[in-house]
Amino acid sequence: MDIRKIFGRNFRRFRLGAGLSQEAVAERMGVDRAHVSSMERGQQNVTLLTLWQAAQALACRPAAFLDEGGGGQSPEANAKAPRRKRTKS
């Protein structure tokens, strides 16, 4: 599958999972709503900076947008998990 389509599908899934409109995500990213729409449709060849901005806007890891399986995980599940303290046994 085209990596732009994979990114777009995941971007839309995370946006909807966060309960945000395209306009709200665009505002967080500092881009136009039409740009968000074209990214979701897989029509944009996004840059690393755009990938980073999308991850920041949706509180997830940049790599989550490139997951071919879609995983069905929420943005929170892709956030870096806090480290657990070790306890003595």
N, CA, C and O atoms as a MOPAC input file, in Angstrom:
PM7 MOZYME 1SCF
protein

 N      0.85400 1    -1.18200 1     0.00000 1
 C      0.00000 1     0.00000 1     0.00000 1
 C      0.89800 1     1.24200 1     0.00000 1
 O      1.99500 1     1.21900 1     0.55700 1
 N      0.44000 1     2.29100 1    -0.60700 1
 C      1.13700 1     3.57200 1    -0.66800 1
 C      1.30300 1     4.14000 1     0.74600 1
 O      0.33400 1     4.22500 1     1.50100 1
 N      2.51900 1     4.52300 1     1.09800 1
 C      2.79800 1     5.04400 1     2.44600 1
 C      1.97600 1     6.29800 1     2.74600 1
 O      1.64400 1     6.55800 1     3.90300 1
 N      1.64700 1     7.07400 1     1.71200 1
 C      0.81600 1     8.26400 1     1.92900 1
 C     -0.59300 1     7.87400 1     2.35400 1
 O     -1.20600 1     8.55500 1     3.17700 1
 N     -1.11200 1     6.77800 1     1.79600 1
 C     -2.44300 1     6.28200 1     2.17800 1
 C     -2.42600 1     5.71700 1     3.58900 1
 O     -3.36900 1     5.91100 1     4.35600 1
 N     -1.34300 1     5.01100 1     3.92800 1
 C     -1.19700 1     4.46400 1     5.27900 1
 C     -1.17100 1     5.60000 1     6.29300 1
 O     -1.88900 1     5.56900 1     7.29200 1
 N     -0.32900 1     6.61000 1     6.02500 1
 C     -0.26200 1     7.77300 1     6.91400 1
 C     -1.63100 1     8.41500 1     7.04800 1
 O     -2.08400 1     8.69300 1     8.15900 1
 N     -2.29600 1     8.65400 1     5.91700 1
 C     -3.60000 1     9.32300 1     5.93100 1
 C     -4.64700 1     8.56200 1     6.71100 1
 O     -5.41300 1     9.14800 1     7.47600 1
 N     -4.68100 1     7.24000 1     6.51400 1
 C     -5.65200 1     6.40900 1     7.23900 1
 C     -5.41000 1     6.48400 1     8.74000 1
 O     -6.35300 1     6.63600 1     9.51700 1
 N     -4.15200 1     6.37800 1     9.14800 1
 C     -3.82800 1     6.42700 1    10.57000 1
 C     -4.04400 1     7.82300 1    11.14900 1
 O     -4.53200 1     7.96500 1    12.27000 1
 N     -3.68400 1     8.83800 1    10.39400 1
 C     -3.88100 1    10.22100 1    10.83600 1
 C     -5.35500 1    10.46800 1    11.12100 1
 O     -5.70400 1    11.02400 1    12.16200 1
 N     -6.21400 1    10.06100 1    10.20700 1
 C     -7.66300 1    10.23100 1    10.39100 1
 C     -8.16000 1     9.43400 1    11.59400 1
 O     -8.97000 1     9.92700 1    12.37800 1
 N     -7.67200 1     8.19700 1    11.73800 1
 C     -8.09800 1     7.34800 1    12.85600 1
 C     -7.73300 1     7.99300 1    14.19600 1
 O     -8.54500 1     8.01300 1    15.12100 1
 N     -6.51700 1     8.51600 1    14.29500 1
 C     -6.09700 1     9.16500 1    15.53900 1
 C     -6.85800 1    10.46500 1    15.78100 1
 O     -7.20500 1    10.77700 1    16.92000 1
 N     -7.11800 1    11.21900 1    14.72200 1
 C     -7.86900 1    12.46800 1    14.86700 1
 C     -9.27400 1    12.18600 1    15.37900 1
 O     -9.74200 1    12.83000 1    16.31800 1
 N     -9.94600 1    11.21600 1    14.75500 1
 C    -11.30000 1    10.87600 1    15.19200 1
 C    -11.29200 1    10.28800 1    16.59800 1
 O    -12.19400 1    10.55300 1    17.39200 1
 N    -10.26200 1     9.48500 1    16.90500 1
 C    -10.14200 1     8.91500 1    18.23900 1
 C     -9.97100 1     9.97100 1    19.31300 1
 O    -10.38400 1     9.78600 1    20.45800 1
 N     -9.35600 1    11.08600 1    18.93000 1
 C     -9.17000 1    12.19500 1    19.87000 1
 C    -10.39100 1    13.10400 1    19.90600 1
 O    -10.45200 1    14.03600 1    20.70900 1
 N    -11.37900 1    12.83200 1    19.02400 1
 C    -12.58800 1    13.64200 1    19.00100 1
 C    -12.36500 1    15.04400 1    18.44800 1
 O    -13.03200 1    15.99400 1    18.85800 1
 N    -11.42100 1    15.16800 1    17.51500 1
 C    -11.08900 1    16.48100 1    16.97100 1
 C    -11.52800 1    16.60700 1    15.51700 1
 O    -11.52300 1    15.63200 1    14.76500 1
 N    -11.90200 1    17.80800 1    15.14100 1
 C    -12.23800 1    18.10200 1    13.75100 1
 C    -10.94800 1    18.34500 1    12.97400 1
 O     -9.88500 1    18.55100 1    13.55900 1
 N    -11.05800 1    18.31600 1    11.66200 1
 C     -9.89600 1    18.65100 1    10.83200 1
 C     -9.42200 1    20.06400 1    11.13100 1
 O     -8.22000 1    20.33000 1    11.16200 1
 N    -10.35200 1    20.95300 1    11.34600 1
 C    -10.01000 1    22.34100 1    11.63900 1
 C     -9.23300 1    22.46800 1    12.95200 1
 O     -8.27000 1    23.23100 1    13.03400 1
 N     -9.65100 1    21.72200 1    13.97600 1
 C     -8.96400 1    21.78000 1    15.26100 1
 C     -7.53600 1    21.24400 1    15.14900 1
 O     -6.61300 1    21.81900 1    15.72500 1
 N     -7.35200 1    20.15300 1    14.41600 1
 C     -6.01100 1    19.59200 1    14.23000 1
 C     -5.16200 1    20.55200 1    13.41000 1
 O     -3.98700 1    20.76000 1    13.71300 1
 N     -5.74900 1    21.13100 1    12.38100 1
 C     -5.01500 1    22.09000 1    11.54400 1
 C     -4.51800 1    23.26100 1    12.38100 1
 O     -3.38500 1    23.71300 1    12.21300 1
 N     -5.35100 1    23.74200 1    13.26800 1
 C     -4.95800 1    24.85300 1    14.13600 1
 C     -3.79900 1    24.44600 1    15.04200 1
 O     -2.85500 1    25.21500 1    15.22300 1
 N     -3.86400 1    23.25200 1    15.60600 1
 C     -2.78800 1    22.76000 1    16.47000 1
 C     -1.47600 1    22.59500 1    15.70200 1
 O     -0.39400 1    22.80100 1    16.25200 1
 N     -1.58700 1    22.22200 1    14.42400 1
 C     -0.39800 1    21.99100 1    13.59900 1
 C      0.11600 1    23.26500 1    12.94200 1
 O      1.26000 1    23.31800 1    12.49300 1
 N     -0.72000 1    24.27800 1    12.88700 1
 C     -0.32400 1    25.51100 1    12.22000 1
 C     -0.41800 1    25.41400 1    10.70400 1
 O      0.36400 1    26.03400 1     9.98300 1
 N     -1.39600 1    24.62300 1    10.22200 1
 C     -1.61000 1    24.47500 1     8.77900 1
 C     -3.07400 1    24.75200 1     8.47500 1
 O     -3.88000 1    24.96000 1     9.38300 1
 N     -3.40600 1    24.75300 1     7.20600 1
 C     -4.77900 1    24.97800 1     6.76400 1
 C     -5.59100 1    23.68500 1     6.86900 1
 O     -5.02800 1    22.59500 1     6.76100 1
 N     -6.89200 1    23.79000 1     7.07400 1
 C     -7.75300 1    22.61900 1     7.15600 1
 C     -7.70700 1    21.79800 1     5.87800 1
 O     -7.75500 1    20.56900 1     5.92800 1
 N     -7.61500 1    22.46000 1     4.74100 1
 C     -7.54500 1    21.74900 1     3.46400 1
 C     -6.29000 1    20.87400 1     3.38600 1
 O     -6.30700 1    19.81600 1     2.75700 1
 N     -5.21300 1    21.31200 1     4.02000 1
 C     -3.98000 1    20.52000 1     4.04700 1
 C     -4.20400 1    19.23900 1     4.85800 1
 O     -3.75800 1    18.16500 1     4.45600 1
 N     -4.88200 1    19.35100 1     5.98100 1
 C     -5.21100 1    18.17800 1     6.79800 1
 C     -6.07700 1    17.21900 1     5.98600 1
 O     -5.84700 1    16.00900 1     6.00100 1
 N     -7.05700 1    17.74700 1     5.28700 1
 C     -7.93900 1    16.92300 1     4.47000 1
 C     -7.14700 1    16.16000 1     3.40700 1
 O     -7.36600 1    14.96500 1     3.21000 1
 N     -6.23900 1    16.83700 1     2.73000 1
 C     -5.47000 1    16.16900 1     1.67700 1
 C     -4.48400 1    15.15400 1     2.24600 1
 O     -4.17800 1    14.15600 1     1.59300 1
 N     -3.98000 1    15.40000 1     3.46700 1
 C     -3.11500 1    14.40300 1     4.11800 1
 C     -3.92300 1    13.14900 1     4.42600 1
 O     -3.44700 1    12.03600 1     4.19900 1
 N     -5.13200 1    13.31400 1     4.93700 1
 C     -5.98000 1    12.17100 1     5.26900 1
 C     -6.36000 1    11.35800 1     4.03600 1
 O     -6.55500 1    10.14700 1     4.13500 1
 N     -6.46500 1    11.99700 1     2.89300 1
 C     -6.79600 1    11.29800 1     1.65300 1
 C     -5.56200 1    10.68300 1     0.99500 1
 O     -5.67900 1    10.01900 1    -0.03500 1
 N     -4.39200 1    10.89300 1     1.57200 1
 C     -3.15900 1    10.33700 1     1.02200 1
 C     -2.65500 1    11.07600 1    -0.19500 1
 O     -1.95400 1    10.50300 1    -1.03000 1
 N     -3.00500 1    12.34100 1    -0.30200 1
 C     -2.59500 1    13.12800 1    -1.45300 1
 C     -1.37400 1    13.99500 1    -1.17800 1
 O     -0.87500 1    14.67200 1    -2.07700 1
 N     -0.89600 1    13.97600 1     0.05200 1
 C      0.26200 1    14.78100 1     0.42600 1
 C      1.44300 1    13.87900 1     0.74800 1
 O      1.29000 1    12.86600 1     1.43100 1
 N      2.59500 1    14.23900 1     0.26600 1
 C      3.83000 1    13.56700 1     0.62500 1
 C      4.40000 1    14.35700 1     1.80000 1
 O      5.19200 1    15.28000 1     1.61000 1
 N      3.99500 1    13.99100 1     3.01400 1
 C      4.32800 1    14.79800 1     4.18300 1
 C      5.82500 1    14.75000 1     4.48800 1
 O      6.50500 1    13.76100 1     4.21600 1
 N      6.31100 1    15.84500 1     5.05800 1
 C      7.70600 1    15.92800 1     5.47200 1
 C      7.85200 1    15.38800 1     6.88600 1
 O      6.86000 1    15.15300 1     7.57500 1
 N      9.07100 1    15.19800 1     7.30700 1
 C      9.31400 1    14.76300 1     8.68900 1
 C      8.78800 1    15.79400 1     9.66900 1
 O      8.26200 1    15.43100 1    10.72100 1
 N      8.92000 1    17.06700 1     9.34400 1
 C      8.40300 1    18.12100 1    10.21200 1
 C      6.88500 1    18.02000 1    10.34900 1
 O      6.34600 1    18.17100 1    11.44600 1
 N      6.20300 1    17.76600 1     9.24100 1
 C      4.74600 1    17.61000 1     9.27800 1
 C      4.35600 1    16.37700 1    10.08200 1
 O      3.38600 1    16.40900 1    10.83900 1
 N      5.10000 1    15.30200 1     9.92300 1
 C      4.85800 1    14.08000 1    10.70000 1
 C      4.99200 1    14.38100 1    12.18800 1
 O      4.16600 1    13.94900 1    12.99200 1
 N      6.03100 1    15.11900 1    12.54900 1
 C      6.25900 1    15.49100 1    13.94900 1
 C      5.12500 1    16.38400 1    14.46200 1
 O      4.63900 1    16.18300 1    15.57500 1
 N      4.70600 1    17.35300 1    13.67500 1
 C      3.61900 1    18.24800 1    14.08100 1
 C      2.31800 1    17.48300 1    14.27700 1
 O      1.56400 1    17.76600 1    15.20700 1
 N      2.05600 1    16.52300 1    13.41500 1
 C      0.84300 1    15.70600 1    13.54300 1
 C      0.88300 1    14.89900 1    14.83400 1
 O     -0.11700 1    14.79700 1    15.54400 1
 N      2.03700 1    14.33000 1    15.13100 1
 C      2.18700 1    13.54500 1    16.36400 1
 C      1.99800 1    14.42100 1    17.59800 1
 O      1.35300 1    14.01000 1    18.56200 1
 N      2.55600 1    15.61800 1    17.56700 1
 C      2.39200 1    16.53600 1    18.69300 1
 C      0.93200 1    16.96000 1    18.84000 1
 O      0.41700 1    17.03800 1    19.95500 1
 N      0.27400 1    17.23000 1    17.73300 1
 C     -1.12200 1    17.68100 1    17.75400 1
 C     -2.06200 1    16.61100 1    18.28500 1
 O     -3.08100 1    16.92000 1    18.90200 1
 N     -1.71100 1    15.33100 1    18.03900 1
 C     -2.59300 1    14.23100 1    18.43700 1
 C     -2.03700 1    13.40800 1    19.59700 1
 O     -2.57900 1    12.35500 1    19.93300 1
 N     -0.96000 1    13.88900 1    20.20300 1
 C     -0.36100 1    13.25400 1    21.38200 1
 C     -0.06200 1    11.77100 1    21.15800 1
 O     -0.45500 1    10.92100 1    21.95700 1
 N      0.63200 1    11.47600 1    20.07200 1
 C      1.02600 1    10.09700 1    19.81800 1
 C      2.44600 1    10.08100 1    19.25200 1
 O      3.01800 1    11.12900 1    18.95300 1
 N      2.99300 1     8.89800 1    19.11100 1
 C      4.33900 1     8.75500 1    18.57200 1
 C      4.30300 1     8.87500 1    17.05100 1
 O      3.37000 1     8.37800 1    16.42000 1
 N      5.29700 1     9.52300 1    16.45400 1
 C      5.31600 1     9.65600 1    14.99400 1
 C      5.23800 1     8.31300 1    14.26600 1
 O      4.59500 1     8.21800 1    13.22100 1
 N      5.87100 1     7.29300 1    14.79500 1
 C      5.87200 1     5.97700 1    14.14300 1
 C      4.47100 1     5.38200 1    14.04400 1
 O      4.22200 1     4.54800 1    13.17400 1
 N      3.56100 1     5.78800 1    14.90700 1
 C      2.20400 1     5.24300 1    14.89300 1
 C      1.48300 1     5.54700 1    13.58000 1
 O      0.59000 1     4.80200 1    13.17600 1
 N      1.86600 1     6.63200 1    12.91600 1
 C      1.22500 1     7.00100 1    11.65500 1
 C      1.65200 1     6.09500 1    10.50200 1
 O      1.00900 1     6.08200 1     9.45200 1
 N      2.73200 1     5.33800 1    10.69400 1
 C      3.26400 1     4.50000 1     9.62100 1
 C      2.93200 1     3.03200 1     9.80500 1
 O      3.40900 1     2.19100 1     9.04200 1
 N      2.12800 1     2.70900 1    10.79800 1
 C      1.73900 1     1.33000 1    11.07800 1
 C      0.79500 1     0.82200 1     9.99400 1
 O     -0.33300 1     1.29900 1     9.87000 1
 N      1.26100 1    -0.14600 1     9.21000 1
 C      0.45300 1    -0.66900 1     8.10800 1
 C     -0.77900 1    -1.42500 1     8.57500 1
 O     -1.79300 1    -1.44600 1     7.87700 1
 N     -0.70400 1    -2.04900 1     9.75100 1
 C     -1.82000 1    -2.83700 1    10.25400 1
 C     -2.93500 1    -2.00200 1    10.83400 1
 O     -4.04400 1    -2.50300 1    11.01400 1
 N     -2.67700 1    -0.75700 1    11.12900 1
 C     -3.69800 1     0.08900 1    11.71600 1
 C     -3.88600 1    -0.14200 1    13.19600 1
 O     -4.36800 1     0.74700 1    13.89900 1
 N     -3.52000 1    -1.30800 1    13.68800 1
 C     -3.48600 1    -1.63000 1    15.10400 1
 C     -4.71600 1    -1.33900 1    15.93100 1
 O     -4.92500 1    -1.99000 1    16.95500 1
 N     -5.53700 1    -0.39200 1    15.53100 1
 C     -6.73200 1    -0.07200 1    16.29400 1
 C     -6.46000 1     0.52600 1    17.65600 1
 O     -7.36700 1     0.60200 1    18.48500 1
 N     -5.22100 1     0.95700 1    17.91100 1
 C     -4.90200 1     1.51900 1    19.21200 1
 C     -5.20400 1     3.00400 1    19.23800 1
 O     -5.13400 1     3.69300 1    18.22000 1
 N     -5.53800 1     3.47600 1    20.41100 1
 C     -5.79700 1     4.89500 1    20.58200 1
 C     -4.47100 1     5.63300 1    20.64300 1
 O     -3.43300 1     5.00800 1    20.85800 1
 N     -4.47900 1     6.95300 1    20.45800 1
 C     -3.23700 1     7.71100 1    20.56300 1
 C     -2.54700 1     7.51600 1    21.90900 1
 O     -1.31800 1     7.51300 1    21.98400 1
 N     -3.33000 1     7.35300 1    22.96400 1
 C     -2.74800 1     7.16200 1    24.28500 1
 C     -1.94800 1     5.86500 1    24.36100 1
 O     -0.93900 1     5.79600 1    25.06200 1
 N     -2.39300 1     4.84400 1    23.64600 1
 C     -1.70200 1     3.56300 1    23.66000 1
 C     -0.35300 1     3.65300 1    22.96500 1
 O      0.53800 1     2.84600 1    23.23400 1
 N     -0.19200 1     4.62600 1    22.07400 1
 C      1.06000 1     4.79200 1    21.36800 1
 C      1.99600 1     5.78700 1    22.04000 1
 O      3.13700 1     5.96300 1    21.61300 1
 N      1.51200 1     6.43200 1    23.08600 1
 C      2.36600 1     7.35900 1    23.82200 1
 C      3.41800 1     6.55800 1    24.58000 1
 O      3.22800 1     5.37900 1    24.87800 1
 N      4.50700 1     7.20900 1    24.87900 1
 C      5.56700 1     6.53000 1    25.59800 1
 C      5.07700 1     6.18500 1    27.00400 1
 O      4.64400 1     7.06100 1    27.75400 1
 N      5.14900 1     4.92200 1    27.34500 1
 C      4.66100 1     4.46300 1    28.64300 1
 C      5.64600 1     4.87300 1    29.73300 1
 O      6.85800 1     4.82200 1    29.52500 1
 N      5.13000 1     5.28300 1    30.90000 1
 C      6.03200 1     5.64100 1    31.98900 1
 C      6.76100 1     4.39300 1    32.49200 1
 O      6.22000 1     3.28800 1    32.46900 1
 N      7.97500 1     4.59000 1    32.93700 1
 C      8.75900 1     3.47600 1    33.46000 1
 C      8.28000 1     3.11300 1    34.84900 1
 O      7.96700 1     3.98300 1    35.66200 1
 N      8.22700 1     1.82600 1    35.11100 1
 C      7.83000 1     1.37600 1    36.44400 1
 C      9.06000 1     1.25800 1    37.31800 1
 O     10.14000 1     0.88600 1    36.86000 1
 N      8.87600 1     1.58000 1    38.57200 1
 C      9.97000 1     1.44000 1    39.53200 1
 C     10.13800 1    -0.02500 1    39.88700 1
 O      9.15900 1    -0.75400 1    40.04300 1
 N     11.35600 1    -0.43700 1    40.00800 1
 C     11.61000 1    -1.82200 1    40.42100 1
 C     11.48600 1    -1.91300 1    41.92900 1
 O     11.89700 1    -1.02200 1    42.67200 1
 N     10.91400 1    -3.00300 1    42.34400 1
 C     10.80000 1    -3.25000 1    43.78100 1
 C     11.64600 1    -4.45200 1    44.12000 1
 O     11.80900 1    -5.36800 1    43.31300 1
 N     12.17700 1    -4.43700 1    45.31500 1
 C     12.98800 1    -5.56900 1    45.76200 1
 C     12.08900 1    -6.71600 1    46.12600 1
 O     11.04600 1    -6.53300 1    46.75400 1
 N     12.50000 1    -7.90700 1    45.72600 1
 C     11.69100 1    -9.09400 1    46.02300 1
 C     12.07100 1    -9.69600 1    47.33700 1
 O     11.49200 1   -10.70300 1    47.74600 1

